[in-house]
Amino acid sequence: MRIHKDMKIEDVLRNFPQTIPVFQRFGIDCAGCQLSEYENLEHGAKVHRIDLETLLRGLNESVPEA
């Protein structure tokens, strides 16, 4: 399963814990954030002023292909 822009941040963190360092590298500390349950990756990237495609590439590179 590929990580995509419409996924909730909490779902990514729960299903792919190996992405936590990627979020941290981009300065996104969503592990304890209550908004991660509702915020999708596209919105999170926009709020944190991060290029969405760069974030998605980093997240997907951290997850082995199934």
C-alpha positions as CSV (number, residue, x, y, z in Angstrom):
1,M,0.0,0.0,0.0
2,R,1.4,3.4,-1.0
3,I,1.0,6.4,1.3
4,H,-1.0,9.1,-0.4
5,K,-2.0,12.7,0.2
6,D,-5.5,11.9,1.5
7,M,-4.4,9.6,4.3
8,K,-4.9,10.8,7.8
9,I,-1.5,11.4,9.6
10,E,-2.6,9.3,12.5
11,D,-3.3,6.3,10.2
12,V,0.2,6.7,8.6
13,L,1.8,6.8,12.0
14,R,-0.2,3.8,13.3
15,N,0.2,1.6,10.2
16,F,3.7,2.6,9.3
17,P,5.7,3.5,12.5
18,Q,8.9,3.6,10.5
19,T,7.7,6.9,9.1
20,I,8.1,8.7,12.4
21,P,11.7,9.7,11.7
22,V,10.6,11.1,8.3
23,F,8.0,13.3,9.9
24,Q,10.6,14.4,12.4
25,R,13.1,15.2,9.7
26,F,10.5,17.5,8.2
27,G,9.8,19.2,11.5
28,I,6.4,17.6,11.9
29,D,5.9,16.2,15.5
30,C,2.5,14.6,14.9
31,A,3.0,11.6,17.2
32,G,1.4,13.4,20.1
33,C,-0.8,15.9,18.2
34,Q,-4.5,15.5,18.6
35,L,-5.1,17.0,15.2
36,S,-3.3,14.1,13.5
37,E,-6.5,12.0,13.9
38,Y,-8.3,14.4,11.6
39,E,-5.6,16.0,9.4
40,N,-4.6,14.4,6.1
41,L,-1.1,14.6,4.7
42,E,-2.0,17.2,2.2
43,H,-3.3,19.6,4.8
44,G,-0.4,18.8,7.2
45,A,2.2,19.6,4.5
46,K,0.5,22.9,3.7
47,V,0.2,24.0,7.4
48,H,3.9,23.1,7.9
49,R,4.9,24.7,4.6
50,I,6.4,21.5,3.3
51,D,6.4,20.4,-0.4
52,L,3.8,17.6,-0.5
53,E,5.5,15.6,-3.1
54,T,8.8,15.7,-1.2
55,L,7.1,14.6,2.0
56,L,5.2,11.7,0.2
57,R,8.4,10.5,-1.5
58,G,10.2,10.4,1.9
59,L,7.3,8.6,3.6
60,N,7.0,6.0,0.8
61,E,10.7,5.4,0.7
62,S,10.6,4.5,4.3
63,V,8.0,1.8,3.8
64,P,9.0,-1.4,2.1
65,E,6.9,-2.5,-0.9
66,A,4.2,-5.0,-0.1
